[in-house]
């Protein structure tokens, strides 16, 4: 017997529950898109499941829209210009000057650790 859907007065957005709390942390990152385009920006909104990147790079919004749901690689940029390991992610949505990413579940904790490690490294200098 198929499951019956019960209509709800609560919108789908209200029903979505945040599993991981977001924190504000501004770290330089580089995003490599599937089409070869590289975007530099700052993390703005970070959770264990994803990250929002704010960029000042001039990017055609229609080009970014074609990248939604595609795989990309995000890396932390350290003060000395070195790049961290590569962290796979997928582009969830693109807003004006911002790109929202969902991190690969197997690498998300490692990415968060890299963000904090970089913060400690900067604070020590």
C-alpha positions in Angstrom: 0.0 0.0 0.0 1.5 3.3 -1.0 2.3 5.9 1.7 -0.3 8.7 1.8 1.0 12.2 1.7 -0.6 14.5 4.3 -0.8 18.1 3.3 1.0 20.5 5.7 0.4 24.2 6.3 4.1 24.5 6.9 6.2 25.4 3.9 8.9 23.1 2.7 11.5 25.7 3.8 10.1 25.8 7.3 10.1 22.0 7.4 13.8 21.8 6.5 15.7 21.4 9.8 19.3 22.5 10.0 21.4 19.6 11.0 24.6 21.5 11.5 24.8 24.9 13.0 26.4 27.6 10.8 29.3 29.7 12.0 30.8 32.8 10.6 34.5 32.3 9.7 36.3 34.3 7.0 39.1 32.3 5.4 40.5 32.7 1.9 39.6 29.8 -0.4 39.9 28.8 -4.0 37.1 27.0 -5.9 37.9 25.0 -9.0 34.8 24.4 -11.1 34.3 21.4 -13.4 34.6 23.7 -16.5 38.2 24.8 -15.4 37.2 28.2 -14.0 38.9 29.2 -10.7 37.2 31.5 -8.3 38.8 33.0 -5.2 36.8 34.2 -2.3 36.2 34.2 1.5 34.2 31.7 3.5 31.2 33.4 5.1 28.9 30.8 6.4 30.4 27.4 7.4 28.7 24.3 8.7 29.8 20.7 8.8 27.7 20.1 5.7 28.5 23.1 3.6 30.0 26.5 3.1 29.0 29.8 1.5 31.8 31.6 -0.4 31.7 35.3 -1.0 33.7 36.4 -4.1 34.6 39.7 -5.7 35.6 38.0 -8.9 33.7 39.1 -12.0 31.8 36.0 -13.0 29.0 35.7 -15.6 25.9 34.7 -13.5 24.6 32.6 -16.4 27.9 30.7 -16.5 27.6 30.0 -12.7 24.0 28.8 -13.1 25.2 26.0 -15.5 27.5 24.8 -12.6 24.7 24.2 -10.1 24.6 20.5 -9.0 28.1 19.9 -10.5 31.2 18.8 -8.7 33.9 21.3 -7.8 37.0 21.4 -5.6 37.5 23.8 -2.8 40.9 24.5 -1.1 41.9 26.8 1.7 44.5 29.4 0.8 47.1 30.0 3.5 48.8 33.3 4.3 51.9 32.2 2.4 49.8 31.5 -0.7 50.0 27.7 -0.3 46.9 25.7 -1.0 45.5 23.0 1.3 44.4 19.6 0.2 41.6 19.4 -2.3 38.1 19.0 -0.9 35.3 17.8 -3.2 32.0 19.6 -3.1 28.9 20.3 -5.2 27.5 23.7 -6.0 24.1 24.0 -4.5 23.2 27.5 -5.6 24.7 30.8 -6.8 23.6 34.2 -5.5 24.8 37.7 -6.3 28.5 37.5 -5.4 28.1 34.2 -3.5 28.4 30.5 -4.1 26.9 27.9 -1.8 28.5 24.5 -1.6 27.7 21.2 -0.1 30.8 19.4 1.0 31.5 15.7 0.3 30.3 13.9 3.5 33.5 11.9 3.7 35.7 15.0 3.6 33.6 17.6 5.4 35.1 17.2 8.9 38.6 17.3 7.4 37.7 20.6 5.6 36.5 22.1 8.8 39.7 21.0 10.6 41.7 22.7 7.8 39.8 25.9 8.2 40.5 26.0 11.9 44.1 24.9 11.5 44.7 27.7 9.1 43.1 30.2 11.6 45.5 29.0 14.3 48.5 29.2 11.9 47.6 32.9 11.1 47.1 33.8 14.8 50.5 32.4 15.7 52.3 34.8 13.2 
